[in-house]
Amino acid sequence: MTGGKNQVSDVGILKIVNDRTIVPNLNGDKSENTFCTNKIKTSRYTIWSFLPLTFLLQFTKIGNCIWLCVLILNYIPAISINGPAVVTAVLSIIIIIGITKEGITDYVRY
């Protein structure tokens, strides 16, 4: 370097300053330089995948699978203890509580 001054040379639209390439923002246009955001999402579901995935998640629990088996067996009149409507109501309440809990925790994560 000569006397501590920066040596600048133009090469097309690039400017080279002290062996470093600098790309200027031409005309302040941001349409060419679109970058992804740095936003981090830790939510598990999207709007479209929430109900199917949480419904399947509820049946990975052994207790809900047992209630489903009891519900299916209650539709057979020979071995039915009480009406299938009672077991359907109980299973529906359990599933609704589980889905609501998953929705609240995912909303808090969002």
N, C-alpha and C positions, 0 to 999 in steps of 0.2 A: 504494500500500500504506500501511496505517496503522501506523506504529510498528514496522515490520519483522516483523510477525506474518503468518502465512499465513492467507489468507482461504479458508475451506472452505465449500462449499455442496453439499448432497446433491441429486442428481437421480436418483431411482429407485435403481438399484443402482450408479450411477456417482458418484464423488466428484470434484469439480472443485477443484483446489488451484492457485491462482495461474494461472488460465487453462490449466491442463494437465489432460487427462482421465486419470484413474487407474481402471483396471478391477480390482477386487479379486478374489482367488480365493475364491469362495464355498465355505465349509465345507471347504476344503482338498481338494476333489474334483478328481482329475486326469483323470477320464473325459471331461470336456468339452474339456479342453485337451490333446489328443494331438498331438504333433509328430513329424515324421520325425526319424530319427537323423542325426547328422553323420558317420556312418561312411562312409569312402571306400573303394571296391573298385576295384582296378586290374586284376583278373583278367579274362581275355579270354573265358573259357568258363563255363558253368554245368554242373551235373551231367548235365543232359539233352542239352546241345548239344556236349559235349566230343568224343565219338567221331565223329559225323557231320562236324563242322567240321574236326577234325584229319585225318580220312581224306581229305576233299576238299582240304585244304591240302597234303597230301603229293603229290597229283597236279598241283599247280600248279608243281612242280619238274620241270624238263625231263628230268633223269636218271631219275626215277621213271616218267615217261611213255614214255621209250625202253624201259625194262625191261618195261613193260606191253605195248608193241608187240611186243617180242621174245617175250614169253610167248604172245601171241595167234598169232604166226607159228609158234611151236613146236607148236601144235595141228594144223597142216597137215602131214600126213606127208611130202609131196613135198619140202618145204623145211626140215624139222626137222633141226637139227644134233644136239641131244641131247634127251632126254626132257623133256616139259613140267614134270615134277616138280622138276627141278633149278632151272629158272628160277622156278618158283612159290616154291620155298623161298628163293631169293635175294631175290626181290621182297618176300616176306613178312617176312624179317628186316630189310630196309631200312625197310619201312613201320613195323614194330614199334619199331625204334630211334627213328625220327622221332617217332612218337606218344608214346613214353616221354619223349623229350626235351621235347616240348611240354607234357606233363603235369607234369613236374618244374618247368619254368620258370613255368607258370601257378600251381602250388601255392606256389612261393616268392613270387609276386606277391600271392597271396591273404593 
